[in-house]
Amino acid sequence: MFWTTIGILFLLLAVSYFFTRSIIHPGVVTSGIWLILLLIYNAADFELYKLSDEFYQAVLSWTCPFCLASLINQRTSSFVLHSIAGDANAVTLSRIKPLLIFALILASLALIYRGMLFNSSNIFNGIRQASVATLSGDEDAIPFPIWLKPFVELANTAALPVCMYMLVIKKDWSRYSKILLGLLIFFFLLRSNKNVIAQIGLAFVCLMLLEQTIAKKKILNILIVMMIVMIGVSYIRRLGIRGDGFIITEFIAQYLLAPLPAFDSVLHSSSLIEDFHGEYTFRAFIKIIQIFNPLVVGNSDPFNLGNWVFTPIPVNVYTVLFPFYEDFGYTGLVCFAIILGGIAGILYKHAIKGYLISKLIYSCMFYTLVFQFFADNFFQFFWTNMTYVFFCIMLVYRGGFRNEEKLHV
């Protein structure tokens, strides 16, 4: 089954690249990521458990419809409203720029404060503990004051697209832009999360490729720097906690490859569903669902913070396949692959057509495609992703939506 899967993935990659000639097309990224990881997993000896045939079947149930949907939807007719089809709104941009500086400074100080309360000897570890406590529902331990939350949200989601627009689209390297970029990097590093660190690097790379302002040979250098930063943050975060030792092969095995056998174990174990089918996929909608059905409780650990498996490395992330399979089986893999692949294809189509809003949204979301091997970052952080979309819309929005002429693309 391994070689069959490799052959199909290689075919998907070849077809996707042939029709798009782009290394950032969702079909190319999806097939390429899984192809490379499976080759590494089976060629290198990281002493991880052997993957079953059921695992390869699940991978194909996801990648085939995802790639096909992204290619088909890229070529279908769609439209963009005039009010969000143009360049950034100069008035909005001028008003939000100084606000973002203030928000990034305030949010960074808030993170440092929370980190010191959790672990005064290692702020990075403390910030990570605070983040885990928030995901666990233990927000009351150290809550952000209500007045501070809008600024944290601005720093989390609005700063990245604005910074990308100014530096990549407008090539504005003024003092203000450099300060904004510095504060943005500092804030994302403080968050002490490998995903968000990768997000900022991948977002800039994606947008520069869409704008054709970066040579492909330089991409590898950027990815290497990004990997070094991720490893450095991971190392600093564990200082004084699990010892100072750090082995690169263990890091690669734990964060890059271990999610694969972790999901394989899900295919051969009893269900983790506690309340209803859909509690993992639609975890972000539980409070809304409870309005219509108060009896709905949802899963007590929707982020799998306590569901550890041994591969034999202990791990609690199960690739993007987990929520859809756990909730709806193989049918869920196929259906959500079509949905998400189709959305990604449409976004990419609008991006290469030149629409700024699609360029920004696709770039901000690009890490969700690359990190498929790790977890589902679309539904898992659904409202955060929608906030990215909201701020991108606000950045380019002009006038009302009444009697809009539709631009067909």
C-alpha positions in Angstrom: 0.0 0.0 0.0 3.0 2.3 0.6 4.2 2.3 -3.0 0.7 2.7 -4.3 0.2 5.7 -2.1 3.5 7.2 -3.2 2.7 6.7 -6.8 -0.7 8.3 -6.5 0.7 11.3 -4.5 3.4 11.7 -7.1 0.8 11.7 -9.9 -1.3 14.3 -7.9 1.7 16.5 -7.5 2.7 16.3 -11.1 -0.8 17.0 -12.3 -1.3 19.9 -9.9 2.0 21.5 -10.8 1.4 20.9 -14.6 -1.8 22.8 -14.5 -0.7 25.6 -12.1 3.1 25.9 -12.4 3.0 27.1 -8.8 4.6 25.6 -5.7 2.1 27.3 -3.4 -1.1 26.1 -5.1 -3.1 24.1 -2.5 -3.0 20.9 -4.6 0.7 21.1 -5.0 1.3 21.8 -1.3 -1.0 19.1 -0.1 0.3 16.3 -2.4 3.9 17.5 -1.9 3.8 17.6 1.9 2.3 14.1 2.2 4.6 12.7 -0.4 7.8 14.1 1.2 6.8 13.1 4.7 5.9 9.5 3.8 9.2 9.1 1.9 11.1 10.5 4.9 9.1 8.4 7.3 9.9 5.2 5.5 13.4 6.0 4.4 14.9 7.3 7.6 15.1 5.3 10.8 13.5 7.4 13.6 12.4 4.3 15.5 8.7 5.1 15.0 6.0 2.5 14.6 5.3 1.2 11.1 2.3 2.7 9.4 -0.7 0.4 8.5 -2.5 0.1 5.2 -5.5 1.8 6.8 -3.4 4.9 7.3 -2.4 5.1 3.7 -6.0 4.6 2.7 -7.0 7.5 4.9 -4.3 9.7 3.4 -5.5 9.0 -0.1 -9.1 9.6 1.1 -8.0 13.1 2.0 -5.4 14.1 -0.6 -7.2 12.9 -3.8 -10.5 14.8 -3.3 -8.6 17.8 -1.8 -6.3 18.2 -4.8 -9.0 17.6 -7.4 -11.4 20.0 -5.7 -8.7 22.7 -5.5 -7.9 22.3 -9.2 -11.6 22.2 -10.3 -12.7 25.2 -8.2 -9.8 27.2 -9.5 -11.3 27.0 -12.9 -15.0 27.6 -12.1 -16.7 31.0 -12.4 -17.0 33.1 -9.3 -17.3 36.8 -8.4 -15.8 39.5 -6.2 -17.8 42.5 -5.0 -16.4 45.9 -6.1 -16.4 47.1 -2.5 -13.7 44.6 -1.6 -12.0 44.1 -4.9 -9.6 47.0 -4.9 -6.5 48.2 -3.1 -6.3 48.9 0.6 -8.5 51.7 1.8 -6.1 54.6 2.5 -8.3 56.1 5.3 -8.6 52.7 7.1 -4.9 52.1 6.7 -3.9 55.5 8.1 -6.1 55.0 11.1 -5.1 51.5 12.0 -1.3 51.9 11.6 -0.7 53.8 14.9 -3.2 51.6 16.6 -1.4 48.5 15.7 1.9 49.8 17.2 0.1 50.5 20.4 -1.7 47.1 20.3 1.5 45.1 19.7 3.3 46.8 22.6 0.4 46.3 24.9 -0.2 42.7 23.9 3.5 41.9 24.3 3.6 43.3 27.8 0.4 41.4 28.6 2.1 38.1 27.4 5.2 38.8 29.4 3.1 39.5 32.5 1.1 36.3 32.1 4.3 34.3 31.4 6.0 35.6 34.6 2.9 34.7 36.7 3.1 31.1 35.4 6.9 30.7 35.4 9.0 33.6 36.5 12.3 31.8 35.8 11.3 31.0 32.1 8.9 33.4 30.6 8.6 31.5 27.3 7.6 28.4 29.2 5.2 30.4 31.3 3.6 31.9 28.2 3.2 28.4 26.8 1.6 27.2 30.1 -0.8 30.2 30.0 -1.8 29.3 26.4 -2.4 25.7 27.3 -4.5 26.8 30.3 -6.6 28.9 28.0 -7.2 26.0 25.6 -8.1 23.8 28.5 -10.8 26.3 29.5 -9.0 27.5 32.5 -9.1 31.1 31.3 -10.1 32.4 34.8 -6.6 31.5 36.1 -5.1 34.7 34.6 -7.7 36.3 32.3 -7.0 39.3 30.1 -9.0 42.3 31.3 -12.0 43.0 29.0 -10.5 46.3 27.9 -7.3 44.6 26.8 -8.8 41.8 24.7 -9.5 44.0 21.6 -5.8 45.1 21.5 -4.6 41.5 21.9 -7.0 40.5 19.0 -5.6 43.3 16.9 -2.0 42.1 17.6 -3.0 38.5 16.9 -4.8 39.0 13.6 -4.7 42.5 12.1 -1.0 43.2 12.4 0.1 40.4 10.0 -1.9 41.4 6.9 -1.2 45.1 7.4 2.5 44.5 7.8 2.6 42.2 4.7 0.7 44.8 2.7 3.0 47.6 3.6 6.3 45.6 3.1 5.5 43.2 0.3 2.8 44.9 -1.8 3.8 48.6 -1.3 7.5 47.9 -0.6 7.3 50.5 2.2 10.4 50.2 4.3 9.9 53.4 6.2 10.9 53.7 9.9 7.3 53.0 10.8 7.2 49.8 8.7 10.4 48.5 10.2 9.1 49.2 13.8 5.9 47.4 13.0 7.7 44.4 11.6 10.0 44.3 14.6 7.2 44.4 17.0 5.3 41.8 15.0 8.2 39.4 15.0 8.8 40.0 18.7 5.1 39.4 19.6 4.9 36.2 17.5 8.1 34.9 19.1 6.7 35.7 22.6 3.7 33.6 21.9 6.1 30.6 22.1 4.2 28.5 19.7 5.9 26.8 16.7 2.8 27.1 14.6 2.4 30.9 14.9 6.2 31.3 14.3 5.9 29.3 11.1 2.7 31.2 10.2 4.5 34.6 9.9 7.4 33.2 7.9 5.1 31.2 5.5 2.7 34.1 5.1 5.5 36.4 3.9 7.0 33.7 1.6 3.5 33.0 0.1 2.7 36.6 -0.6 6.2 37.3 -2.1 5.7 34.3 -4.4 2.2 35.6 -5.4 3.8 39.0 -6.1 6.8 37.3 -7.8 9.2 39.4 -5.7 11.4 36.6 -4.4 13.6 34.1 -6.2 12.7 30.5 -5.5 16.3 29.7 -4.6 16.0 32.1 -1.6 12.9 30.3 -0.3 15.1 27.5 1.1 17.2 30.1 3.1 14.1 31.6 4.6 12.7 28.2 5.6 16.0 27.2 7.2 16.0 30.4 9.2 12.4 29.8 10.2 13.3 26.2 11.3 16.2 27.5 13.4 14.0 30.0 15.1 11.4 27.4 15.8 14.0 25.0 17.2 15.5 27.8 19.3 12.2 28.8 20.8 11.4 25.1 21.6 14.8 24.8 23.2 14.5 27.9 25.3 11.0 26.9 26.4 12.2 23.7 27.9 15.2 25.2 29.8 15.0 24.4 33.5 11.9 22.2 32.8 13.1 19.1 31.1 16.8 19.7 31.1 19.1 21.5 28.8 19.6 18.6 26.4 18.3 19.0 22.9 18.6 16.4 20.1 17.6 17.6 16.6 16.5 14.1 15.5 14.2 13.8 18.4 12.7 17.2 17.6 12.1 16.2 13.9 10.6 12.8 15.0 8.3 14.3 17.6 7.0 17.4 15.7 7.3 16.4 12.1 6.7 12.6 11.9 5.1 11.4 15.2 1.6 12.8 14.3 1.4 10.2 11.5 1.6 7.0 13.7 -0.5 8.9 16.3 -3.4 9.2 13.8 -2.7 5.6 12.8 -3.4 4.5 16.3 -6.7 6.3 16.2 -7.7 4.1 13.2 -7.2 1.1 15.4 -8.6 2.3 18.7 -12.0 3.0 20.2 -13.7 6.3 19.5 -12.8 9.4 21.6 -16.2 11.0 20.9 -18.0 11.8 24.2 -21.2 13.6 23.2 -22.1 13.7 19.5 -20.6 13.2 16.1 -19.0 16.5 15.1 -17.7 17.5 18.5 -14.1 17.7 17.2 -14.7 19.3 13.8 -17.3 21.8 15.1 -15.7 22.5 18.5 -15.7 26.2 17.8 -19.5 26.1 17.4 -20.4 24.4 20.7 -21.7 27.5 22.4 -23.9 28.3 19.3 -25.2 24.7 19.2 -26.1 24.9 22.9 -28.4 27.8 22.2 -30.6 25.4 20.2 -29.9 22.3 22.3 -28.8 23.0 25.9 -28.2 19.3 26.4 -25.2 19.4 24.1 -22.0 19.5 26.2 -19.2 18.8 23.7 -15.9 17.0 24.3 -14.2 17.7 27.6 -10.8 17.8 25.8 -11.5 19.0 22.2 -7.8 20.0 21.6 -6.5 16.5 22.8 -4.3 18.2 25.4 -4.7 15.1 27.6 -5.1 12.4 25.0 -1.5 11.2 24.7 -0.5 8.1 22.7 2.9 6.5 22.3 4.5 6.2 18.8 6.7 5.2 20.9 7.4 9.0 21.3 4.5 10.4 23.4 2.4 12.8 21.3 -1.0 14.4 21.4 -1.4 15.8 17.8 -2.9 13.6 15.1 -2.6 15.3 11.8 -5.4 17.2 9.9 -7.2 13.9 9.3 -8.1 13.4 13.0 -11.3 15.5 13.6 -12.9 14.6 10.3 -12.3 10.9 10.6 -13.1 10.7 14.3 -16.4 12.5 13.8 -17.5 11.1 10.5 -15.2 8.3 9.4 -13.8 8.0 5.9 -16.9 9.9 4.6 -15.8 12.9 6.7 -12.3 12.8 5.2 -13.6 12.9 1.6 -16.3 15.5 2.3 -14.2 18.0 4.2 -11.3 17.5 1.8 -13.7 18.6 -1.0 -14.9 21.6 1.0 -11.5 22.8 2.2 -9.8 22.0 -1.1 -12.5 23.9 -3.0 -12.2 27.0 -0.7 -8.4 27.0 -1.0 -8.7 26.7 -4.8 -11.1 29.6 -5.1 -8.9 31.8 -2.8 -5.8 30.9 -4.8 -7.6 31.7 -8.1 -8.6 35.1 -6.9 -5.1 35.7 -5.5 -3.4 35.1 -8.9 -6.0 37.2 -10.6 -4.6 40.1 -8.6 -7.2 40.7 -5.9 -5.5 42.0 -2.8 -8.0 40.6 -0.3 -7.5 37.1 -1.6 -3.7 37.5 -1.6 -3.8 38.5 2.1 -6.3 35.9 3.2 -4.5 33.1 1.3 -1.1 34.1 2.7 -2.4 34.3 6.3 -4.0 30.9 5.9 -1.1 29.3 4.0 0.3 27.7 7.1 -2.8 25.6 7.5 -1.9 23.9 4.2 1.7 23.3 5.2 0.9 22.0 8.7 -1.6 19.3 7.6 0.8 16.7 8.9 0.5 18.3 12.4 -3.2 19.1 13.1 -6.3 20.8 11.7 -5.6 24.5 12.0 -8.7 25.6 10.1 -11.6 24.4 12.3 -9.4 24.1 15.4 -8.9 27.9 15.4 -12.0 28.8 13.3 -12.9 32.1 14.9 -9.3 33.3 14.8 -9.1 32.5 11.1 -12.4 34.3 10.6 -11.0 37.3 12.4 -8.1 37.3 9.8 -10.7 37.3 7.1 -12.7 40.1 8.8 -9.6 42.4 9.1 -8.5 41.7 5.6 -12.0 42.7 4.4 -11.9 45.9 6.6 -8.5 46.8 5.1 -9.8 46.9 1.6 -13.5 47.7 2.1 -15.0 50.7 0.3 -18.6 51.8 0.5 -21.8 49.7 1.0 -22.8 46.4 -0.3 -26.1 47.6 -1.8 -26.5 47.2 -5.6 -22.9 46.1 -6.0 -21.8 45.2 -9.5 -20.2 41.8 -9.4 -16.8 41.2 -10.9 -16.7 37.8 -12.5 -13.3 36.1 -12.4 
